[in-house]
Amino acid sequence: MRRVLGILAVLFLSVLGVTGARAGVEVKVDIAAQRMTVVAPDGEVYDWKISSGRDGFRSPNGVYRPTRLEKNWYSRKYGGAMPHAVFFRGGYAIHGTTSVGALGRPASHGCIRLHPANAAKLFALVKKYGASQTRIALNGAAPDNLSRFAKAKTHKTKAAHLAKAHSGKAKIAKARTHRSQAVTMAKQDRNHGWDAARGQIMLRPAIPAGAYGYQPYYPSSYGYGSGWR
């Protein structure tokens, strides 16, 4: 009986070992650390530097399965080679890059970039064990230095808008002041002209009482005679 139980235990452990060996490829992308960890079914573990989406191009967090494999691919949208591309969501892929100097910091348009040799290794693992047995998990956000840069840029933009609005208000106030001054000056000029004309009238000499042609006309019916005097 003990012998039978021992055989069953060995068989059970063997089944567990086979099941563990058949577990798929685990790909974990830490966007904050700009690192990728790959655990292969044979127990091999890889830790590689990556480049995720730079400022303005976010890499999508989530858990995915590979949708297709492209050994040689070229992005017509962004004009760049994407060797050993493992697509996992629409146009997003894990692929090799020639910009190896940028690895370790965000530099892509949203894809996950790897050293060409590491991309080839991952491509081979996914192809060997199958897309259905591969799990890709992206988690985290861009490093704080980029967040601070974006925040400072936003504050700078807001400050520029506020300065522009203040300048516009100042221009409007200045224009209103000029218009008010012009209206006041026009009124003063009009009043000054009337005062000058009135002064000229007042300065004219008085007409002599006996001047001909300026005497009042008295009709005979008033008892003063008739005609002009």
NORNOR-V567738 format. One record per residue. RES is the residue in one small letter. PHI is phi in degrees with one decimal (NA if undefined). PSI is psi in degrees with one decimal (none if undefined). Layout:
res/phi/psi
RES/PHI/PSI
RES/PHI/PSI
//
This chain:
res/phi/psi
m/NA/-44.2
r/-62.3/-36.8
r/-64.6/-40.3
v/-65.2/-42.5
l/-63.8/-37.7
g/-64.9/-40.7
i/-65.0/-42.4
l/-62.8/-38.3
a/-64.6/-41.9
v/-63.2/-43.3
l/-63.3/-40.0
f/-63.6/-44.0
l/-65.8/-34.5
s/-65.5/-41.4
v/-63.3/-41.9
l/-61.3/-40.3
g/-64.4/-41.2
v/-65.8/-41.9
t/-62.5/-41.5
g/-65.3/-37.3
a/-68.2/-29.5
r/-87.0/-1.8
a/-60.2/146.5
g/-75.0/-174.6
v/-81.5/127.1
e/-103.7/119.8
v/-116.8/117.1
k/-118.0/122.7
v/-109.9/117.2
d/-100.0/100.3
i/-68.3/-35.5
a/-63.9/-40.6
a/-88.4/-10.7
q/56.5/46.5
r/-133.4/154.2
m/-127.2/133.6
t/-113.2/128.6
v/-121.2/125.4
v/-112.8/117.2
a/-88.0/156.9
p/-60.4/-25.9
d/-82.2/3.4
g/97.9/-7.1
e/-70.2/139.1
v/-122.9/133.0
y/-122.4/142.8
d/-131.6/112.3
w/-124.6/153.1
k/-79.1/149.1
i/-133.1/174.0
s/-130.9/118.4
s/-97.3/-168.6
g/-63.4/131.1
r/-79.4/-176.7
d/-54.9/120.3
g/97.3/-8.8
f/-133.5/95.9
r/-85.0/137.3
s/-83.8/134.3
p/-76.7/119.8
n/-70.1/151.9
g/144.1/-179.5
v/-115.4/129.5
y/-136.6/166.8
r/-115.8/148.1
p/-59.9/136.1
t/-97.4/-31.5
r/-164.8/158.7
l/-116.7/134.2
e/-132.7/110.1
k/-65.5/-41.6
n/-127.2/114.7
w/-137.6/147.7
y/-132.7/130.8
s/-84.7/111.7
r/-75.1/-25.2
k/-69.7/-45.2
y/-109.7/-3.1
g/65.9/56.9
g/-151.7/150.9
a/-76.9/142.8
m/-131.7/70.3
p/-68.1/146.4
h/51.0/55.7
a/-84.3/129.4
v/-111.5/98.7
f/-77.4/137.7
f/-130.2/-16.1
r/-157.9/107.5
g/54.0/-122.6
g/-88.2/1.3
y/-80.7/136.5
a/-150.2/160.6
i/-99.2/123.7
h/-151.8/168.3
g/-78.5/162.4
t/-144.4/152.5
t/-87.6/-13.3
s/-86.9/61.9
v/-69.3/-24.0
g/-66.9/-20.2
a/-91.3/-6.0
l/-62.9/138.2
g/104.9/-4.2
r/-148.7/156.1
p/-60.5/130.5
a/-154.4/-2.2
s/-99.8/-177.5
h/-95.6/17.4
g/127.2/-24.0
c/-72.0/168.1
i/-103.6/113.4
r/-92.4/145.0
l/-132.3/163.2
h/-60.1/140.9
p/-51.3/-39.6
a/-66.5/-39.7
n/-70.9/-36.6
a/-63.9/-39.0
a/-65.4/-38.0
k/-65.2/-47.5
l/-62.6/-42.5
f/-57.0/-44.8
a/-65.1/-39.2
l/-65.2/-45.3
v/-64.4/-41.7
k/-65.3/-36.6
k/-71.0/-46.6
y/-96.0/-12.7
g/97.8/146.5
a/-65.3/-35.0
s/-68.3/-18.7
q/-104.7/16.2
t/-117.8/132.1
r/-120.3/125.4
i/-115.9/120.4
a/-121.2/124.7
l/-110.9/131.8
n/-147.2/150.3
g/103.0/179.6
a/-131.4/170.4
a/-61.8/155.4
p/-55.5/156.7
d/-62.3/-30.0
n/-63.5/-35.7
l/-71.8/-35.4
s/-63.6/-42.0
r/-65.6/-38.3
f/-63.5/-44.9
a/-64.4/-39.4
k/-65.8/-43.5
a/-63.3/-38.7
k/-63.1/-40.9
t/-63.8/-44.3
h/-62.1/-39.8
k/-63.3/-40.5
t/-65.0/-42.5
k/-63.4/-40.7
a/-62.1/-39.3
a/-64.9/-42.2
h/-63.5/-42.1
l/-64.2/-41.7
a/-63.8/-39.4
k/-65.5/-41.5
a/-65.1/-41.2
h/-63.6/-40.5
s/-63.5/-40.6
g/-63.4/-42.6
k/-64.3/-38.6
a/-63.9/-40.1
k/-64.2/-41.7
i/-64.0/-43.7
a/-62.8/-40.2
k/-65.1/-41.0
a/-64.1/-40.6
r/-64.3/-39.6
t/-62.4/-44.4
h/-62.6/-41.3
r/-65.6/-40.9
s/-63.0/-41.2
q/-64.7/-38.9
a/-65.0/-41.3
v/-63.7/-42.1
t/-62.7/-43.5
m/-64.8/-37.7
a/-64.4/-41.9
k/-63.5/-41.0
q/-64.0/-40.6
d/-64.4/-40.3
r/-66.1/-42.6
n/-66.4/-39.0
h/-64.2/-37.4
g/-65.9/-41.0
w/-67.3/-40.1
d/-63.3/-39.7
a/-65.7/-42.6
a/-64.9/-40.6
r/-65.8/-35.9
g/-64.3/-39.1
q/-65.7/-37.7
i/-65.9/-42.7
m/-68.3/-24.3
l/-85.2/-7.4
r/-66.8/142.4
p/-66.7/148.9
a/-72.0/147.3
i/-81.4/130.0
p/-59.1/145.9
a/-64.1/-31.3
g/-95.1/13.3
a/-67.2/136.2
y/-72.1/138.8
g/89.4/-4.4
y/-119.7/12.2
q/-86.9/148.6
p/-67.6/153.4
y/-95.8/125.0
y/-115.9/112.8
p/-67.1/153.7
s/-62.8/-23.0
s/-69.9/-15.0
y/-88.9/-5.4
g/83.5/14.0
y/-105.8/9.6
g/99.8/-160.3
s/-136.8/154.5
g/76.3/-167.5
w/-79.5/151.3
r/-98.9/none
//
